Amino acid sequence: MKRTQSTLSPLRSRLALAAVLVALPLVTVALDRAYVVYIYSLLMVYSVACVGLNILTGFTGQISIGHAGFMAVSAYASAILTGRFGVPFAASLVLSSGLAAVLGLALGVPALRLRGHYLAICTLGFGVAVSQLSAVWEKLTGGYQGMKVPAASILGFRFDTDLKFYFLALAVAWLMIEAAMNIIRSRPGRALMAVRDSEVAAQAMGVNLAKYKVASFSISAFYAGVAGVLYAHLVKYVSPFDFNLSVSMTLLASIVVGGLGSIEGSILGAVFMTLLPHLFSRVKNLPLVLAGLSIVLVVLFLPYGLVSLPRIIRFALARRRMKKSGHASA
């Protein structure tokens, strides 16, 4: 009976979370705050991107500060496929994200010889190169003027409003996050963490370092690709300014603040770093100051990220109760 309850508990929590995520935008629209629904969709987009980056950085130990490049490639690819060639959105999502995954694979192979800050510089170069290429290749990308992106459509149903698109983004994000959790719990996921903890020990256990490092790059790039496609069809416009270095740095900061090596931390960090600019947008430069201060405070006092805060609070309360019981018995 206990086993049945333990298996039902995660299911119930997921159903409760799904109910909240479905009801939240409906309540927001009813309160005449339609723009906030757009922000909810942004949360879904960046949650997918951060989960993918955490698979690479948090679970495999490979730093990337060029992930906006993968988002840019897939965003432009989807804009071209759907806008110029009339490819259905679902097919464009798969093809464009697949292109990002192939580029991740191509980048992951030479990156095998790099570690630490050398790898970070390599990924930085990739991100900057993609941004510059999208700016100068005017015939393909529209250059600095960018290009329009048609509304997403599946089986004739158009996701042409913020509310409609939110549910599409929610469904895609939910599937991607569930897939990431299954990957991490599986044998390949444990191999990725073994590579992160000790390459020597992982190799001694028979883990193919090259295979798993390159695979993590490709998987992470695929997630960034999905996020890029969602972003393009949410905003309905793409330009080189949408995927610059600051986006890559924000993604990295999000997983550090939320918690490296944690899917939940990825989502928490994405929510925190996405909401911060919108909550304090009326004060110039304040969001940047708060973001920088948050990163410093988390690194100093919460090295495992915001996701570890509930555990720390529970431990502190338990310790306090033990002290009280000790004084009472004395």
Buried (B, 14 or more C-beta within 10 A) or exposed (E): EEEEEEEEEEEEEEEEEEEEBEEBBEEBBEEEEEEBBBBBBBBBBBBBBBBBBBBBBBBBBBBBBBBBBBBBBBBBBBBBBBBEEEBBBEEBBBBBBBBBBBBBBBBBEEBBEBEEEEBBBBBBBBBBEBBEBBBEEEEEBBBEEBBEBBBBBEEEEEBEEBBBBBBBBBEBBBEBBEBBBEBBEEEBBBBBBBBBEEBEEBEEEEBEBEEBBBBBBBBBBBBBBBBBBBBBBBBBBBBBEBBBBEBBBBBBBBBBBBBBBBBBBBBBBBBBBBBBBEEBEEEEEBBEEBBEEBBEEBEEEBEBBBBBBEEEEEEEEEEEEEEEEEEEEE
